[in-house]
Amino acid sequence: MNLSRIVAKEMAKGNCKIEKGNILEGITPSIEWQKWLSYEPDFEKNRIEYLETKKESELSHEETNELNFYRRNKFFADMFKLYNTKKCNLSEYMLVYDFMSNESIEKIMLSKLTNEELEYAKKEINRLNEIPEKELSIKVNEGKNLAVYEKLSIVDSYILHVIANIDFVRCNENLNNEINSQIEENNVMRQRSLYNSLNI
């Protein structure tokens, strides 16, 4: 058992949630997971209905895996709901923790969006990527409110997820530049102080 799982188990005993992934203040990774796993687009519903009309013996290996994938998503949508209300037991808590640690939310997102939605999202993300940093941060901050996030369409939720990552990277770059600037300024001040002390 690795150290992170040991820590997670101890935190579960104290009724503390662990989040794995990017946190948008009021929007935690587990809230994102719950939204996306609970969402069933029409094409997915139709596909599940079709697969469930077949007997298990009639399903191909690929169809069995596909149906298991949909069932797993539904199961974990329920698990995340429990996790977010802190009503899960230790075993359920660790199931959710392991799922967040090992799965890709982006993969789930892409599997649930239509080609048209993805095309629209791509254009909107490219447009937002070109706006000034301050404007992008404002746009991201608007979506961080839980009440606002819950009302976002699924495609707008995806766009927020991507632009929040862009904003995070930009902010980190600015922070690193500021730190490097301060380090450089401190080095200059040290050199001046040393020069002054040697020339007293």
C-alpha positions in Angstrom: 0.0 0.0 0.0 1.5 3.4 -1.0 1.8 6.3 1.4 -0.9 8.4 -0.3 -3.5 5.7 0.3 -2.5 5.4 3.9 -3.0 9.2 4.3 -6.3 9.0 2.5 -7.6 6.3 4.8 -6.6 8.3 7.9 -8.3 11.4 6.5 -11.4 9.3 5.8 -11.6 8.3 9.4 -11.6 12.0 10.3 -14.5 12.6 7.8 -12.1 14.8 5.6 -12.4 14.7 1.8 -9.3 14.4 -0.4 -9.5 15.9 -3.8 -7.4 14.8 -6.7 -7.1 17.2 -9.6 -7.4 20.9 -10.3 -9.5 22.8 -7.7 -11.5 25.8 -8.8 -12.2 27.2 -5.3 -15.9 26.2 -4.9 -15.7 23.6 -7.7 -13.7 20.6 -6.4 -12.6 17.7 -8.7 -15.2 15.5 -7.0 -18.0 17.9 -7.9 -16.8 17.9 -11.5 -16.6 14.1 -11.5 -20.2 13.9 -10.2 -21.5 16.2 -12.8 -19.8 14.5 -15.7 -20.5 10.9 -14.6 -24.2 11.7 -14.0 -24.6 13.3 -17.4 -26.0 11.0 -20.1 -26.2 12.5 -23.6 -29.0 11.2 -25.8 -26.6 9.1 -28.0 -25.3 7.4 -24.8 -28.8 6.7 -23.5 -29.8 5.2 -26.9 -26.7 3.1 -27.0 -27.2 1.8 -23.5 -30.8 1.0 -24.3 -29.8 -0.9 -27.4 -27.1 -2.9 -25.6 -29.4 -3.8 -22.7 -32.0 -5.2 -25.1 -29.5 -7.9 -26.0 -28.9 -11.1 -24.0 -25.4 -11.3 -22.5 -24.6 -14.3 -24.8 -25.4 -12.1 -27.8 -23.0 -9.3 -26.8 -19.7 -9.2 -28.5 -16.6 -8.8 -26.4 -16.4 -5.1 -27.4 -20.1 -4.5 -26.6 -19.7 -6.2 -23.2 -16.8 -3.9 -22.3 -18.8 -0.9 -23.5 -21.8 -1.8 -21.4 -19.5 -2.4 -18.4 -18.0 1.1 -19.0 -21.4 2.7 -18.9 -22.5 0.8 -15.8 -19.2 1.7 -14.1 -19.8 5.4 -14.8 -23.3 5.1 -13.3 -22.0 3.3 -10.2 -19.4 6.0 -9.6 -21.8 8.8 -10.2 -23.7 7.5 -7.2 -20.4 7.0 -5.3 -19.4 10.6 -5.9 -22.8 11.8 -4.8 -22.2 10.0 -1.5 -18.7 11.3 -1.3 -19.8 14.9 -1.8 -22.3 14.6 1.0 -19.8 12.8 3.3 -22.1 9.9 3.7 -19.9 7.1 2.4 -18.2 4.5 4.5 -14.5 3.9 4.4 -14.7 1.3 1.6 -16.8 3.6 -0.6 -14.5 6.6 0.2 -11.4 4.6 -0.9 -13.2 3.5 -4.1 -13.8 7.1 -5.0 -10.2 8.1 -4.0 -8.7 5.4 -6.2 -11.0 6.3 -9.1 -9.9 10.0 -8.9 -6.3 8.9 -8.7 -6.3 6.6 -11.6 -8.9 7.9 -14.1 -8.9 10.8 -16.5 -11.9 13.2 -16.3 -10.9 14.6 -19.6 -11.4 11.2 -21.2 -14.9 11.0 -19.7 -15.7 14.6 -20.9 -14.6 13.8 -24.5 -16.7 10.6 -24.5 -19.9 12.5 -23.6 -19.6 15.4 -26.0 -20.9 15.3 -29.6 -18.7 16.2 -32.5 -20.7 19.5 -32.9 -20.2 20.3 -29.2 -16.5 19.6 -29.4 -16.2 21.8 -32.5 -18.0 24.6 -30.8 -15.9 24.2 -27.6 -12.6 24.2 -29.6 -13.5 27.5 -31.3 -14.6 29.1 -28.0 -11.5 27.9 -26.2 -9.3 29.3 -29.0 -11.1 32.6 -28.8 -10.8 32.8 -25.0 -7.1 31.9 -25.3 -6.5 35.1 -27.2 -8.2 37.5 -24.8 -6.1 39.4 -22.2 -5.1 37.5 -19.1 -7.2 39.6 -16.8 -10.3 39.1 -18.8 -9.7 35.3 -18.9 -9.2 35.2 -15.1 -12.6 37.1 -14.7 -14.3 34.6 -17.0 -12.9 31.7 -15.0 -13.7 33.3 -11.6 -17.4 33.6 -12.7 -17.6 29.9 -13.2 -16.0 29.1 -9.9 -19.2 29.8 -8.1 -21.0 26.6 -7.3 -24.5 28.0 -8.1 -23.2 29.2 -11.5 -21.4 26.0 -12.3 -24.4 23.8 -11.6 -26.4 25.8 -14.2 -23.7 25.6 -16.9 -24.4 23.4 -19.9 -22.2 20.4 -20.3 -20.3 22.0 -23.1 -19.7 25.2 -21.1 -18.6 23.1 -18.2 -16.0 21.6 -20.5 -14.9 25.0 -21.8 -14.5 26.2 -18.2 -12.4 23.2 -17.3 -10.0 23.9 -20.2 -9.7 27.6 -19.8 -9.2 27.2 -16.0 -6.2 25.1 -16.8 -4.9 27.8 -19.2 -5.5 30.5 -16.6 -3.7 28.4 -14.0 -0.6 28.0 -16.3 -0.6 31.7 -17.1 -0.8 32.7 -13.4 2.0 30.3 -12.5 4.2 31.8 -15.3 3.5 35.3 -14.0 4.3 34.2 -10.5 7.5 32.5 -11.6 8.5 35.6 -13.5 7.8 37.8 -10.5 9.8 35.5 -8.2 12.7 35.4 -10.6 12.6 39.2 -10.9 12.7 39.5 -7.1 15.6 37.1 -6.9 17.5 39.1 -9.5 16.7 42.3 -7.7 18.0 40.8 -4.4 21.2 39.6 -6.1 21.8 43.1 -7.4 21.2 44.6 -4.0 23.6 42.1 -2.4 26.3 43.0 -4.9 25.8 46.7 -4.3 26.0 46.2 -0.5 29.1 44.1 -0.9 30.7 46.7 -3.2 29.8 49.5 -0.7 31.2 47.6 2.2 34.5 47.0 0.4 34.8 50.6 -0.5 34.2 52.2 2.9 
